Amino acid sequence: GGMLRLEQLRIGLGGFDLTADFAVQAGARVAVIGPSGAGKSSLLNAIAGFIPLVGGRVLLDGSDITTLPPDARSITMLFQDGNLFPHLTLAQNVGLGLRPTLRLDDQERSDVTGALARVGLDGLADRKPATVSGGQASRAALARVLVQNRPLLLLDEPFAALGPALRAEMLALVAELLDETRATLMMVTHAPEDARRIADQIVFVDAGIAHPPAATEALFADPPPQLKVYLG
């Protein structure tokens, strides 16, 4: 699963207007790029259900999810920061992906332990976010994504605060996890090199339009005028 269709989607936020009309194939890895303030984050937030639409529909695997609340959509979203609750341990933060009440059964607890191990956090289950590094906190957020096992993953620059080497490492881990889960990815990034590293397609957002996905290498090899301006 993970086939996303945006049908004449329109977002309007106080003088800001964005339209999108395209499909993302199941299992695709799409980077969302474009100038600051173009509406990249708003697009992801609308797909996830955090922003109401002015018009159009969002379909996931053929089901109309336009009016569903965020937690009822088969979507996981990671934000720029604040993906972890500081008062909870890493294991509890991951467990939230399974049950908001954190009343986990043995199987679920075992799933949490497995997800933490998979992202390289073995032995850190009982640590609070403030006592681990930024990279480890990012890994814990990815473990929560993993344990939810949803067909669509939306990343809104969750690694922006990390240095280039660590960011590359996190993207490599995301790519590995996608290989295993076969989830579809849409990732907002400000770094064209990050887009090239992980995405086979690019959605360019500019001047009120989120353009349909285009093949990454072809787009960078021969960018349309507005993209040329953005890439400098």
Steps between C-alpha positions, in 0.01 A plus 500: 500500500592867522360630171412867555274704276445873538198602294487874437610554858488862614638646820424859594666658801445874540598630156707191427366259242642167385366247250611143432358253250708184464558143617794346683547130424520250786859457614625819333751722679414861436688810611298821530719801420450869428551851635439584864134579564386326179281264704703177519417437868138607445468239224616223735283630784196498270570142389538395865175674595637784714384772259146504355465519122328780312422253224586164349561155643776287648487127421722233649492160330170598340327605824387859541667620823429872447283540810669249730686630809880457490507195728249315280715536186754226423772764505797571726645851508828617647543871562806725508534455873297406804440146379571367850336576834774603748331347808476153340777245445606409147306172532186687610539748214515208257211326677279803434510396135307188599277626782446858620416353844835314511321193637698257286466123499804270490503481120487879469777544757706252303427697179625819668821329614550362150447839335749668737756229423438536126591870509810441713365600841545168680542563873366857488130413545474658847683823418318832478545702178704773675766246599571375146655668195301669223578211269377248756180701553444493121551123503240464777251700290572264209443200728152637570441525124619141459275359772192671347566325169283737295505515119577874470781685675516880495827661612506876551875561528527298821882495476544873429668559838764232436836561331555381140674170589234402753224606262645276229513214752133552596392509135687176437312346794166630366583345160576164667176511699305580181663202328367283782154652549430594134337820624454801275706808595439872459778709651533877518860609475695824445808308387502388136777250584267334753230479233744331261621266772165342581231602249427349161251779433466870576191709566597863438282751688503857374263791434195326645541170318633165617614352169450129423792269589785503247798265483776641723802468271315621191365802689841600638665440162255728320309712753206719389562877536349545849692201635821637345443823689439309825808277459711807411 
